[in-house]
Amino acid sequence: MSKIRVQGPENFGGFSHEGVGYTPDDDGVIEVPAHLPTEVLLSHGLKPAAVKVTKPLAKSAKGGDADSADPVVDDVDGKDAKPPVKGAKSAKGGEQ
């Protein structure tokens, strides 16, 4: 059964539908079956939750050398990105 992640308003304690209770996790996100009607979710004030991003394991955790791991920089918007390579061309064709 596929599930979707939804998030309620601030201080949302959960809801029930057809006798099944759904409670949010520590982040306020609830995983519900994808077959629940959209009207039910909207009536409880639920909206699609942000995508959960997981960081890959460091090479040392996989058995590689920790010093040779590529450095990862956290972007402002929460996404991971590698630092720019010196002399690399940007998407528009200019140098960075």
Biopython code that builds the backbone (N, CA, C, O; Angstrom):
import numpy as np
from Bio.PDB.StructureBuilder import StructureBuilder

atoms = [
    (1, "MET", "N", (0.842, -1.163, 0.000)),
    (1, "MET", "CA", (0.000, 0.000, 0.000)),
    (1, "MET", "C", (0.892, 1.231, 0.000)),
    (1, "MET", "O", (1.758, 1.370, 0.863)),
    (2, "SER", "N", (0.689, 2.121, -0.955)),
    (2, "SER", "CA", (1.498, 3.333, -1.001)),
    (2, "SER", "C", (0.962, 4.374, -0.031)),
    (2, "SER", "O", (-0.233, 4.432, 0.260)),
    (3, "LYS", "N", (1.882, 5.188, 0.456)),
    (3, "LYS", "CA", (1.521, 6.214, 1.432)),
    (3, "LYS", "C", (1.983, 7.568, 0.940)),
    (3, "LYS", "O", (2.900, 7.672, 0.125)),
    (4, "ILE", "N", (1.333, 8.608, 1.448)),
    (4, "ILE", "CA", (1.748, 9.968, 1.171)),
    (4, "ILE", "C", (2.022, 10.664, 2.492)),
    (4, "ILE", "O", (1.469, 10.290, 3.526)),
    (5, "ARG", "N", (2.870, 11.670, 2.454)),
    (5, "ARG", "CA", (3.218, 12.415, 3.666)),
    (5, "ARG", "C", (2.479, 13.743, 3.638)),
    (5, "ARG", "O", (2.576, 14.499, 2.671)),
    (6, "VAL", "N", (1.736, 14.022, 4.713)),
    (6, "VAL", "CA", (1.010, 15.280, 4.836)),
    (6, "VAL", "C", (1.370, 15.930, 6.163)),
    (6, "VAL", "O", (1.838, 15.265, 7.087)),
    (7, "GLN", "N", (1.148, 17.230, 6.246)),
    (7, "GLN", "CA", (1.458, 17.960, 7.461)),
    (7, "GLN", "C", (0.276, 18.847, 7.813)),
    (7, "GLN", "O", (-0.301, 19.510, 6.952)),
    (8, "GLY", "N", (-0.074, 18.847, 9.098)),
    (8, "GLY", "CA", (-1.179, 19.645, 9.579)),
    (8, "GLY", "C", (-0.729, 21.006, 10.054)),
    (8, "GLY", "O", (0.462, 21.318, 10.030)),
    (9, "PRO", "N", (-1.681, 21.819, 10.488)),
    (9, "PRO", "CA", (-1.335, 23.132, 11.024)),
    (9, "PRO", "C", (-0.557, 23.001, 12.331)),
    (9, "PRO", "O", (-0.440, 21.905, 12.880)),
    (10, "GLU", "N", (-0.033, 24.103, 12.823)),
    (10, "GLU", "CA", (0.745, 24.107, 14.065)),
    (10, "GLU", "C", (-0.090, 23.536, 15.208)),
    (10, "GLU", "O", (-1.286, 23.811, 15.310)),
    (11, "ASN", "N", (0.543, 22.746, 16.059)),
    (11, "ASN", "CA", (-0.093, 22.088, 17.216)),
    (11, "ASN", "C", (-1.186, 21.098, 16.817)),
    (11, "ASN", "O", (-2.121, 20.869, 17.584)),
    (12, "PHE", "N", (-1.080, 20.517, 15.640)),
    (12, "PHE", "CA", (-2.048, 19.536, 15.150)),
    (12, "PHE", "C", (-1.801, 18.212, 15.855)),
    (12, "PHE", "O", (-0.673, 17.718, 15.877)),
    (13, "GLY", "N", (-2.846, 17.636, 16.431)),
    (13, "GLY", "CA", (-2.694, 16.412, 17.215)),
    (13, "GLY", "C", (-3.032, 15.145, 16.473)),
    (13, "GLY", "O", (-2.814, 14.057, 17.005)),
    (14, "GLY", "N", (-3.554, 15.238, 15.268)),
    (14, "GLY", "CA", (-3.905, 14.063, 14.495)),
    (14, "GLY", "C", (-5.376, 14.070, 14.125)),
    (14, "GLY", "O", (-6.102, 15.017, 14.427)),
    (15, "PHE", "N", (-5.810, 12.996, 13.463)),
    (15, "PHE", "CA", (-7.210, 12.867, 13.062)),
    (15, "PHE", "C", (-7.532, 11.394, 12.899)),
    (15, "PHE", "O", (-6.645, 10.541, 12.930)),
    (16, "SER", "N", (-8.818, 11.107, 12.725)),
    (16, "SER", "CA", (-9.217, 9.724, 12.448)),
    (16, "SER", "C", (-10.162, 9.716, 11.251)),
    (16, "SER", "O", (-10.900, 10.670, 11.002)),
    (17, "HIS", "N", (-10.113, 8.615, 10.528)),
    (17, "HIS", "CA", (-10.982, 8.439, 9.359)),
    (17, "HIS", "C", (-11.360, 6.968, 9.290)),
    (17, "HIS", "O", (-10.494, 6.093, 9.279)),
    (18, "GLU", "N", (-12.650, 6.707, 9.244)),
    (18, "GLU", "CA", (-13.189, 5.346, 9.182)),
    (18, "GLU", "C", (-12.634, 4.472, 10.302)),
    (18, "GLU", "O", (-12.307, 3.305, 10.083)),
    (19, "GLY", "N", (-12.529, 5.038, 11.494)),
    (19, "GLY", "CA", (-12.103, 4.283, 12.667)),
    (19, "GLY", "C", (-10.614, 4.079, 12.821)),
    (19, "GLY", "O", (-10.182, 3.396, 13.749)),
    (20, "VAL", "N", (-9.819, 4.652, 11.939)),
    (20, "VAL", "CA", (-8.372, 4.529, 12.012)),
    (20, "VAL", "C", (-7.798, 5.882, 12.411)),
    (20, "VAL", "O", (-8.099, 6.897, 11.783)),
    (21, "GLY", "N", (-6.964, 5.899, 13.464)),
    (21, "GLY", "CA", (-6.350, 7.139, 13.922)),
    (21, "GLY", "C", (-5.008, 7.371, 13.284)),
    (21, "GLY", "O", (-4.245, 6.431, 13.060)),
    (22, "TYR", "N", (-4.718, 8.617, 12.992)),
    (22, "TYR", "CA", (-3.444, 9.018, 12.395)),
    (22, "TYR", "C", (-2.859, 10.131, 13.260)),
    (22, "TYR", "O", (-3.490, 11.171, 13.443)),
    (23, "THR", "N", (-1.652, 9.914, 13.795)),
    (23, "THR", "CA", (-1.006, 10.909, 14.636)),
    (23, "THR", "C", (0.302, 11.348, 13.993)),
    (23, "THR", "O", (0.978, 10.548, 13.347)),
    (24, "PRO", "N", (0.660, 12.614, 14.167)),
    (24, "PRO", "CA", (1.892, 13.122, 13.551)),
    (24, "PRO", "C", (3.143, 12.670, 14.296)),
    (24, "PRO", "O", (3.090, 12.349, 15.483)),
    (25, "ASP", "N", (4.274, 12.648, 13.580)),
    (25, "ASP", "CA", (5.551, 12.338, 14.219)),
    (25, "ASP", "C", (6.103, 13.607, 14.868)),
    (25, "ASP", "O", (5.394, 14.610, 14.956)),
    (26, "ASP", "N", (7.339, 13.579, 15.317)),
    (26, "ASP", "CA", (7.937, 14.729, 16.001)),
    (26, "ASP", "C", (8.014, 15.970, 15.124)),
    (26, "ASP", "O", (8.021, 17.090, 15.634)),
    (27, "ASP", "N", (8.072, 15.781, 13.814)),
    (27, "ASP", "CA", (8.142, 16.914, 12.883)),
    (27, "ASP", "C", (6.759, 17.404, 12.462)),
    (27, "ASP", "O", (6.653, 18.356, 11.690)),
    (28, "GLY", "N", (5.695, 16.763, 12.960)),
    (28, "GLY", "CA", (4.334, 17.148, 12.601)),
    (28, "GLY", "C", (3.853, 16.538, 11.300)),
    (28, "GLY", "O", (2.845, 16.977, 10.746)),
    (29, "VAL", "N", (4.557, 15.532, 10.806)),
    (29, "VAL", "CA", (4.225, 14.886, 9.534)),
    (29, "VAL", "C", (3.470, 13.589, 9.802)),
    (29, "VAL", "O", (3.807, 12.840, 10.719)),
    (30, "ILE", "N", (2.442, 13.331, 8.987)),
    (30, "ILE", "CA", (1.647, 12.120, 9.109)),
    (30, "ILE", "C", (1.729, 11.375, 7.783)),
    (30, "ILE", "O", (1.545, 11.971, 6.722)),
    (31, "GLU", "N", (2.005, 10.075, 7.837)),
    (31, "GLU", "CA", (1.960, 9.244, 6.637)),
    (31, "GLU", "C", (0.602, 8.580, 6.591)),
    (31, "GLU", "O", (0.224, 7.856, 7.513)),
    (32, "VAL", "N", (-0.133, 8.826, 5.515)),
    (32, "VAL", "CA", (-1.480, 8.271, 5.358)),
    (32, "VAL", "C", (-1.536, 7.471, 4.065)),
    (32, "VAL", "O", (-0.752, 7.718, 3.149)),
    (33, "PRO", "N", (-2.465, 6.505, 3.982)),
    (33, "PRO", "CA", (-2.606, 5.756, 2.733)),
    (33, "PRO", "C", (-2.990, 6.693, 1.581)),
    (33, "PRO", "O", (-3.770, 7.628, 1.762)),
    (34, "ALA", "N", (-2.440, 6.431, 0.413)),
    (34, "ALA", "CA", (-2.676, 7.282, -0.745)),
    (34, "ALA", "C", (-4.131, 7.258, -1.212)),
    (34, "ALA", "O", (-4.562, 8.153, -1.940)),
    (35, "HIS", "N", (-4.887, 6.244, -0.800)),
    (35, "HIS", "CA", (-6.265, 6.154, -1.260)),
    (35, "HIS", "C", (-7.246, 7.021, -0.466)),
    (35, "HIS", "O", (-8.424, 7.092, -0.818)),
    (36, "LEU", "N", (-6.773, 7.691, 0.614)),
    (36, "LEU", "CA", (-7.665, 8.580, 1.364)),
    (36, "LEU", "C", (-8.103, 9.723, 0.460)),
    (36, "LEU", "O", (-7.279, 10.298, -0.252)),
    (37, "PRO", "N", (-9.387, 10.059, 0.478)),
    (37, "PRO", "CA", (-9.868, 11.155, -0.377)),
    (37, "PRO", "C", (-9.223, 12.490, -0.018)),
    (37, "PRO", "O", (-9.020, 12.803, 1.156)),
    (38, "THR", "N", (-8.908, 13.260, -1.036)),
    (38, "THR", "CA", (-8.300, 14.569, -0.848)),
    (38, "THR", "C", (-9.186, 15.473, 0.007)),
    (38, "THR", "O", (-8.680, 16.274, 0.794)),
    (39, "GLU", "N", (-10.509, 15.347, -0.144)),
    (39, "GLU", "CA", (-11.443, 16.175, 0.617)),
    (39, "GLU", "C", (-11.285, 15.933, 2.121)),
    (39, "GLU", "O", (-11.391, 16.867, 2.916)),
    (40, "VAL", "N", (-11.035, 14.690, 2.506)),
    (40, "VAL", "CA", (-10.851, 14.358, 3.923)),
    (40, "VAL", "C", (-9.598, 15.050, 4.456)),
    (40, "VAL", "O", (-9.618, 15.639, 5.537)),
    (41, "LEU", "N", (-8.510, 14.975, 3.692)),
    (41, "LEU", "CA", (-7.256, 15.590, 4.121)),
    (41, "LEU", "C", (-7.393, 17.108, 4.218)),
    (41, "LEU", "O", (-6.926, 17.713, 5.183)),
    (42, "LEU", "N", (-8.028, 17.722, 3.227)),
    (42, "LEU", "CA", (-8.196, 19.169, 3.230)),
    (42, "LEU", "C", (-9.121, 19.633, 4.352)),
    (42, "LEU", "O", (-8.915, 20.701, 4.928)),
    (43, "SER", "N", (-10.134, 18.836, 4.661)),
    (43, "SER", "CA", (-11.064, 19.232, 5.724)),
    (43, "SER", "C", (-10.391, 19.263, 7.092)),
    (43, "SER", "O", (-10.859, 19.959, 7.994)),
    (44, "HIS", "N", (-9.317, 18.531, 7.253)),
    (44, "HIS", "CA", (-8.559, 18.533, 8.508)),
    (44, "HIS", "C", (-7.411, 19.545, 8.466)),
    (44, "HIS", "O", (-6.639, 19.642, 9.420)),
    (45, "GLY", "N", (-7.292, 20.291, 7.379)),
    (45, "GLY", "CA", (-6.239, 21.295, 7.259)),
    (45, "GLY", "C", (-4.891, 20.716, 6.881)),
    (45, "GLY", "O", (-3.862, 21.357, 7.098)),
    (46, "LEU", "N", (-4.877, 19.519, 6.321)),
    (46, "LEU", "CA", (-3.619, 18.856, 5.957)),
    (46, "LEU", "C", (-3.166, 19.290, 4.570)),
    (46, "LEU", "O", (-3.974, 19.464, 3.659)),
    (47, "LYS", "N", (-1.870, 19.458, 4.435)),
    (47, "LYS", "CA", (-1.260, 19.840, 3.162)),
    (47, "LYS", "C", (-0.083, 18.917, 2.899)),
    (47, "LYS", "O", (0.413, 18.291, 3.835)),
    (48, "PRO", "N", (0.383, 18.807, 1.661)),
    (48, "PRO", "CA", (1.547, 17.959, 1.380)),
    (48, "PRO", "C", (2.750, 18.390, 2.214)),
    (48, "PRO", "O", (3.028, 19.581, 2.354)),
    (49, "ALA", "N", (3.447, 17.420, 2.757)),
    (49, "ALA", "CA", (4.628, 17.703, 3.574)),
    (49, "ALA", "C", (5.839, 17.890, 2.688)),
    (49, "ALA", "O", (5.880, 17.409, 1.556)),
    (50, "ALA", "N", (6.819, 18.592, 3.216)),
    (50, "ALA", "CA", (8.072, 18.790, 2.498)),
    (50, "ALA", "C", (8.767, 17.442, 2.332)),
    (50, "ALA", "O", (8.596, 16.538, 3.150)),
    (51, "VAL", "N", (9.532, 17.322, 1.290)),
    (51, "VAL", "CA", (10.260, 16.088, 1.012)),
    (51, "VAL", "C", (11.344, 15.909, 2.062)),
    (51, "VAL", "O", (12.078, 16.843, 2.385)),
    (52, "LYS", "N", (11.431, 14.706, 2.584)),
    (52, "LYS", "CA", (12.432, 14.401, 3.601)),
    (52, "LYS", "C", (13.734, 14.048, 2.903)),
    (52, "LYS", "O", (13.797, 13.096, 2.125)),
    (53, "VAL", "N", (14.783, 14.831, 3.191)),
    (53, "VAL", "CA", (16.082, 14.636, 2.559)),
    (53, "VAL", "C", (16.988, 13.906, 3.529)),
    (53, "VAL", "O", (17.145, 14.322, 4.677)),
    (54, "THR", "N", (17.585, 12.816, 3.067)),
    (54, "THR", "CA", (18.537, 12.083, 3.900)),
    (54, "THR", "C", (19.926, 12.253, 3.314)),
    (54, "THR", "O", (20.106, 12.235, 2.096)),
    (55, "LYS", "N", (20.901, 12.418, 4.186)),
    (55, "LYS", "CA", (22.278, 12.578, 3.733)),
    (55, "LYS", "C", (22.894, 11.197, 3.523)),
    (55, "LYS", "O", (22.647, 10.283, 4.310)),
    (56, "PRO", "N", (23.685, 11.039, 2.476)),
    (56, "PRO", "CA", (24.349, 9.749, 2.252)),
    (56, "PRO", "C", (25.393, 9.497, 3.332)),
    (56, "PRO", "O", (25.908, 10.432, 3.944)),
    (57, "LEU", "N", (25.697, 8.233, 3.556)),
    (57, "LEU", "CA", (26.720, 7.874, 4.528)),
    (57, "LEU", "C", (28.075, 8.369, 4.060)),
    (57, "LEU", "O", (28.357, 8.411, 2.863)),
    (58, "ALA", "N", (28.902, 8.742, 5.013)),
    (58, "ALA", "CA", (30.269, 9.145, 4.676)),
    (58, "ALA", "C", (31.023, 7.937, 4.151)),
    (58, "ALA", "O", (30.689, 6.800, 4.482)),
    (59, "LYS", "N", (32.031, 8.178, 3.339)),
    (59, "LYS", "CA", (32.799, 7.065, 2.779)),
    (59, "LYS", "C", (33.446, 6.239, 3.873)),
    (59, "LYS", "O", (33.631, 5.033, 3.709)),
    (60, "SER", "N", (33.799, 6.876, 5.004)),
    (60, "SER", "CA", (34.411, 6.128, 6.103)),
    (60, "SER", "C", (33.416, 5.134, 6.693)),
    (60, "SER", "O", (33.822, 4.067, 7.156)),
    (61, "ALA", "N", (32.129, 5.456, 6.689)),
    (61, "ALA", "CA", (31.121, 4.541, 7.213)),
    (61, "ALA", "C", (30.914, 3.365, 6.266)),
    (61, "ALA", "O", (30.485, 2.289, 6.682)),
    (62, "LYS", "N", (31.227, 3.582, 4.980)),
    (62, "LYS", "CA", (31.088, 2.515, 3.994)),
    (62, "LYS", "C", (32.355, 1.667, 3.910)),
    (62, "LYS", "O", (32.389, 0.670, 3.188)),
    (63, "GLY", "N", (33.396, 2.059, 4.647)),
    (63, "GLY", "CA", (34.643, 1.307, 4.614)),
    (63, "GLY", "C", (35.729, 1.990, 3.822)),
    (63, "GLY", "O", (36.808, 1.422, 3.648)),
    (64, "GLY", "N", (35.479, 3.210, 3.328)),
    (64, "GLY", "CA", (36.487, 3.945, 2.572)),
    (64, "GLY", "C", (37.292, 4.850, 3.473)),
    (64, "GLY", "O", (37.157, 4.807, 4.696)),
    (65, "ASP", "N", (38.127, 5.666, 2.870)),
    (65, "ASP", "CA", (38.977, 6.594, 3.610)),
    (65, "ASP", "C", (38.204, 7.879, 3.868)),
    (65, "ASP", "O", (37.678, 8.481, 2.932)),
    (66, "ALA", "N", (38.126, 8.309, 5.133)),
    (66, "ALA", "CA", (37.354, 9.497, 5.501)),
    (66, "ALA", "C", (37.963, 10.760, 4.913)),
    (66, "ALA", "O", (37.229, 11.696, 4.597)),
    (67, "ASP", "N", (39.310, 10.818, 4.752)),
    (67, "ASP", "CA", (39.949, 12.018, 4.246)),
    (67, "ASP", "C", (39.692, 12.226, 2.760)),
    (67, "ASP", "O", (39.780, 13.354, 2.275)),
    (68, "SER", "N", (39.378, 11.171, 2.034)),
    (68, "SER", "CA", (39.152, 11.310, 0.604)),
    (68, "SER", "C", (37.694, 11.576, 0.265)),
    (68, "SER", "O", (37.349, 11.680, -0.912)),
    (69, "ALA", "N", (36.830, 11.689, 1.266)),
    (69, "ALA", "CA", (35.401, 11.939, 1.015)),
    (69, "ALA", "C", (35.225, 13.337, 0.450)),
    (69, "ALA", "O", (35.920, 14.270, 0.853)),
    (70, "ASP", "N", (34.284, 13.481, -0.495)),
    (70, "ASP", "CA", (33.981, 14.786, -1.057)),
    (70, "ASP", "C", (33.318, 15.650, 0.008)),
    (70, "ASP", "O", (32.404, 15.184, 0.689)),
    (71, "PRO", "N", (33.757, 16.902, 0.171)),
    (71, "PRO", "CA", (33.102, 17.762, 1.154)),
    (71, "PRO", "C", (31.699, 18.126, 0.678)),
    (71, "PRO", "O", (31.474, 18.318, -0.516)),
    (72, "VAL", "N", (30.775, 18.219, 1.599)),
    (72, "VAL", "CA", (29.399, 18.566, 1.275)),
    (72, "VAL", "C", (29.055, 19.839, 2.026)),
    (72, "VAL", "O", (29.320, 19.954, 3.222)),
    (73, "VAL", "N", (28.466, 20.791, 1.325)),
    (73, "VAL", "CA", (28.098, 22.065, 1.914)),
    (73, "VAL", "C", (26.579, 22.140, 1.980)),
    (73, "VAL", "O", (25.901, 21.820, 1.003)),
    (74, "ASP", "N", (26.030, 22.565, 3.133)),
    (74, "ASP", "CA", (24.584, 22.728, 3.246)),
    (74, "ASP", "C", (24.186, 24.046, 2.607)),
    (74, "ASP", "O", (24.697, 25.101, 2.984)),
    (75, "ASP", "N", (23.287, 23.993, 1.654)),
    (75, "ASP", "CA", (22.741, 25.182, 1.017)),
    (75, "ASP", "C", (21.791, 25.883, 1.968)),
    (75, "ASP", "O", (21.392, 25.309, 2.981)),
    (76, "VAL", "N", (21.428, 27.107, 1.658)),
    (76, "VAL", "CA", (20.493, 27.872, 2.472)),
    (76, "VAL", "C", (19.121, 27.204, 2.477)),
    (76, "VAL", "O", (18.430, 27.220, 3.496)),
    (77, "ASP", "N", (18.723, 26.620, 1.355)),
    (77, "ASP", "CA", (17.387, 26.023, 1.270)),
    (77, "ASP", "C", (17.333, 24.601, 1.806)),
    (77, "ASP", "O", (16.317, 23.929, 1.629)),
    (78, "GLY", "N", (18.387, 24.117, 2.453)),
    (78, "GLY", "CA", (18.362, 22.812, 3.092)),
    (78, "GLY", "C", (18.830, 21.668, 2.222)),
    (78, "GLY", "O", (18.885, 20.528, 2.684)),
    (79, "LYS", "N", (19.168, 21.943, 0.977)),
    (79, "LYS", "CA", (19.637, 20.886, 0.089)),
    (79, "LYS", "C", (21.153, 20.793, 0.188)),
    (79, "LYS", "O", (21.823, 21.782, 0.485)),
    (80, "ASP", "N", (21.681, 19.622, -0.057)),
    (80, "ASP", "CA", (23.125, 19.422, -0.034)),
    (80, "ASP", "C", (23.688, 19.699, -1.419)),
    (80, "ASP", "O", (23.082, 19.341, -2.429)),
    (81, "ALA", "N", (24.849, 20.338, -1.458)),
    (81, "ALA", "CA", (25.499, 20.615, -2.729)),
    (81, "ALA", "C", (27.001, 20.545, -2.537)),
    (81, "ALA", "O", (27.519, 20.894, -1.476)),
    (82, "LYS", "N", (27.693, 20.093, -3.564)),
    (82, "LYS", "CA", (29.147, 20.066, -3.511)),
    (82, "LYS", "C", (29.654, 21.469, -3.815)),
    (82, "LYS", "O", (29.010, 22.214, -4.553)),
    (83, "PRO", "N", (30.808, 21.840, -3.251)),
    (83, "PRO", "CA", (31.348, 23.175, -3.524)),
    (83, "PRO", "C", (31.739, 23.282, -4.993)),
    (83, "PRO", "O", (32.065, 22.275, -5.621)),
    (84, "PRO", "N", (31.710, 24.498, -5.548)),
    (84, "PRO", "CA", (32.036, 24.654, -6.965)),
    (84, "PRO", "C", (33.495, 24.294, -7.241)),
    (84, "PRO", "O", (34.378, 24.508, -6.411)),
    (85, "VAL", "N", (33.716, 23.748, -8.421)),
    (85, "VAL", "CA", (35.071, 23.371, -8.836)),
    (85, "VAL", "C", (35.697, 24.585, -9.505)),
    (85, "VAL", "O", (35.072, 25.235, -10.343)),
    (86, "LYS", "N", (36.939, 24.886, -9.129)),
    (86, "LYS", "CA", (37.620, 26.052, -9.673)),
    (86, "LYS", "C", (37.793, 25.899, -11.179)),
    (86, "LYS", "O", (38.282, 24.873, -11.651)),
    (87, "GLY", "N", (37.393, 26.914, -11.927)),
    (87, "GLY", "CA", (37.529, 26.894, -13.376)),
    (87, "GLY", "C", (36.385, 26.193, -14.080)),
    (87, "GLY", "O", (36.394, 26.096, -15.307)),
    (88, "ALA", "N", (35.398, 25.701, -13.341)),
    (88, "ALA", "CA", (34.278, 25.003, -13.969)),
    (88, "ALA", "C", (33.353, 26.009, -14.639)),
    (88, "ALA", "O", (33.220, 27.145, -14.184)),
    (89, "LYS", "N", (32.736, 25.594, -15.691)),
    (89, "LYS", "CA", (31.793, 26.448, -16.409)),
    (89, "LYS", "C", (30.427, 26.367, -15.743)),
    (89, "LYS", "O", (30.010, 25.301, -15.290)),
    (90, "SER", "N", (29.740, 27.489, -15.686)),
    (90, "SER", "CA", (28.384, 27.484, -15.125)),
    (90, "SER", "C", (27.406, 27.008, -16.188)),
    (90, "SER", "O", (27.793, 26.773, -17.333)),
    (91, "ALA", "N", (26.152, 26.866, -15.815)),
    (91, "ALA", "CA", (25.126, 26.373, -16.735)),
    (91, "ALA", "C", (24.946, 27.320, -17.913)),
    (91, "ALA", "O", (24.543, 26.882, -18.991)),
    (92, "LYS", "N", (25.235, 28.605, -17.737)),
    (92, "LYS", "CA", (25.067, 29.587, -18.806)),
    (92, "LYS", "C", (26.309, 29.730, -19.652)),
    (92, "LYS", "O", (26.318, 30.504, -20.609)),
    (93, "GLY", "N", (27.373, 28.991, -19.316)),
    (93, "GLY", "CA", (28.573, 29.008, -20.146)),
    (93, "GLY", "C", (29.691, 29.883, -19.640)),
    (93, "GLY", "O", (30.780, 29.866, -20.214)),
    (94, "GLY", "N", (29.470, 30.651, -18.585)),
    (94, "GLY", "CA", (30.531, 31.507, -18.044)),
    (94, "GLY", "C", (31.291, 30.804, -16.954)),
    (94, "GLY", "O", (30.874, 29.746, -16.481)),
    (95, "GLU", "N", (32.413, 31.383, -16.544)),
    (95, "GLU", "CA", (33.171, 30.791, -15.436)),
    (95, "GLU", "C", (32.604, 31.259, -14.125)),
    (95, "GLU", "O", (32.006, 32.332, -14.039)),
    (96, "GLN", "N", (32.791, 30.453, -13.105)),
    (96, "GLN", "CA", (32.274, 30.793, -11.776)),
    (96, "GLN", "C", (33.239, 31.703, -11.070)),
    (96, "GLN", "O", (32.989, 32.106, -9.934)),
]
sb = StructureBuilder()
sb.init_structure("model")
sb.init_model(0)
sb.init_chain("A")
sb.init_seg("    ")
for serial, (resi, resn, name, xyz) in enumerate(atoms, 1):
    if name == "N":
        sb.init_residue(resn, " ", resi, " ")
    sb.init_atom(name, np.array(xyz, "f"), 0.0, 1.0, " ", f" {name:<3s}", serial, name[0])
structure = sb.get_structure()
